[in-house]
Amino acid sequence: MLAPSSKPGPAHLQARTSAAHSFPGIPHEERDDHDRRAARRVGSPLTEPVAIALGGVGDLDPFIALLEEAADWLWSRGVPQWEPGSMRAQRSTLLALARADGLVLARSGETLVGGCTLSAARDPVWGSTPGSALYLHKLVVSRAASGQGVGGRILGWCKGHARARGIDLLRLDCWDGSAPLRAYYRAAGFAELEAAPSHGFQVRLFERRVRHEQRA
């Protein structure tokens, strides 16, 4: 699952969440090699345009299935991002987000090809950092849609959504050990900030100002 073949994107190098667990036996050099190989994999061309919109409670289980597909694929390749089964275990939390208009979905025709969650609730990993922000998590792109810019389009939609709500910043974090993933978010216009501890891991904080910047 991933983004453009020339850039490692969220589909294989999925943004790391607090539910992830490490692969302590895999050295960083090997992890980076997994990242580079993943970034070269591209899905079949999509036959219908991609539309992005808020989802609802009825969309939750397909979204969780997509997250679990990503988790299985990543772990099968030794990429320490999401633990298989951890997304299903978070169903109650994801359900609350879906009920609060916090589920973003990308579809090609009737097919779900990606998505993420958004929340205005302050993420604890950001501590007391000031700013009006939406927090983005669980950015995922299906294997079938990898390499076709879906992740970037989801990020762009979230930027516009935050701006429309009068919110200043879009924030996310990812696993600090993936240089390609960090480069992906920098290329998407996010400022790379400091690393922070989260559930025994180091994550890298990113934010993008969505108000007071010229529209692309």
N, C-alpha and C positions, 0 to 999 in steps of 0.2 A: 504494500500500500504506500504509494507516495507521490511526490510531486515531480516537477520537471526533471528529466534525466540529467540535465546540465547542473541542476542544483538539488542537493539533498533536501527534501521537504518533509512535511508532517506525516505523510502517509506511511513511510517506513520508519522515519525518525521521529515518531510520534512524541509530542510534548509530554515530558515525564510528569506524573502526578504523584501525590502522596501515597497512592496505592501500590506503587512500583516497588520491586525488590531487586537487590543487586545480584550479579553473577560474580562472586568474589574470585572464582578461579580463572576468569578471563582477563588477561592484562589489557591495559588501555590501548596498546598498539594493535592488538587483535580486534578490540572493539571498534577502533577507527576503521580497520580493514572491512569489518562487517558493514559499517556505515557506508563506506565507499561503494561496496558491491551492491548494497541495497539501492543506493541512489541511481544506479545505472538501469534498474529494472523499470520498464514502462508498460502500462496496461494497453489493452486494445482501444483504438479510437472510439470515442463516444459517438453514438449515432444521432443523438438529440441534444439540443441546447441544455445547459445547466442553469437551473433556477434555484435561488436561495431564498429561504423564508423561515419564519419562526414555525416550530413544530408544536405539537400538543401531546397530551397524555397518550393518545392512541399511537403515536409514533415512537414511544419510548422503547418498546421491546426490539423493534428493528434497529434502532440506534445502538442499543446495548449489544445486539448481535454483531454489529459492525465493529464495535470496540473490542469485543472478544476475538473476532477474526484477526484484528490487528495485533492483539496481545499474543495470540497463538503464533502468528507469523514471525513476530519479533523474537520471541523466546526460542523458537525453533532454530533461529539463526544466531543465538547467543547475544542478542542485543538486550541489555538490561533496562527495559523501560517499564512496561506494564506487566503485571503478573496475571497469567490466565486464570479466569474465575473471579478476579477482583472487581471487574465491572458489574457482573451480576450481583456481587455482594453489596454494591453501592446503590442498588435499585431504589431504595427509599429516598436517598439523597437526590438522585437523578429525577425521581418522580416529583419531588418538591420543586426542583428547578423547572421541570416541564410545566407544572401548574402555574409557575410564576413567569411564564414567557421567557424562560432562560434556555430553551433548546433551539438551536439553529441547525437547519438541515439543508443539504444540497441534493437536488435530484436531477437526473437526466431522464426526461420523460417521467415515467412512473418509478424509475429505479433510484433507490437511495445510494448516493455515491460519496457522501461525506457529511461532516457536521462538527459541532462543538457545543459547549455550554458557555453561557454568560451569566454573571451574577454581579449585582451591585453591592453585595455583602463583602466587607473587607476580608481579604485573604490573610490569615494569620502570618504567613511567611513574609508579608510586607511590613509587619510590625506597625510602627506609628508613622510610616512614611505618609506625608500629607498628599492631598489631591483627590479630586472627584474622579472616580474611575469605575470602569466595568472590568471584571476579571474573567479572562478567557481560559477555559480548560478543555481537555480531551479533544483536541483538534485531530480529526481522523479523516482519511481518504481511503476509499475501497481499493483493493488490489486492481480491480477491473478498470478503475479510473486513474491509476497512478501515472505520473508524468505528463498530465494534461492541464496543469495549472489550477486544479480545483481547490487546493489548499490556499493558494494566494487569493482566489476569488472569495473564499469564505472569510479570510482576514479582511479583505476590502469591504465586504458587506458589513462585518462587525464594526469596522471603523465608521461607516456611514450611519449605522444604527446608534452607536454611542453619540455621535454628533447630533443626530436628530433628537435625542433625549436630553440634550444640553449638558452632556458629560464631557469632561476635558480629556481624559486619558483612557487608553485601552492597555491593559496590563496582562502579562502572562509570565509563567516561569517554565523552564525546561531543565532536563538533566544536565548538569554542568560538565559531565564527562564527554559530551558529544560536540566536538568542534564544528562538524558539518551542520548540525542542527542549529547551533548558535549563529553560524554564518547565514543560514536560511532566514532566520528572523531579522538579522541585521539587513539583509538584502530586501526584506519586506518593509523596511522603513522603521523598524523598532530600534530604540536606543538600548544598548546593552549596559546594564548596571552591575551592581555588585553581586557576588554569590552569597547565598544564605543557607543555613541548615534547615532541613525539613525531613522529619521522620527518619533520621539517621543518614540522610543523603545531603549532598550539596546540590542546590539548584541555582540556576542563573536567572536573575530577574531582568525582564524586558518591559519597556513601555513605549507607547507611541501617542503623541499629542494629536488629538483628532479635531479639536477646535483651534481656531486661529492659525490653521495652516491652509495654504491654497489647495483647492480641489485639483486632483490630477486630471 
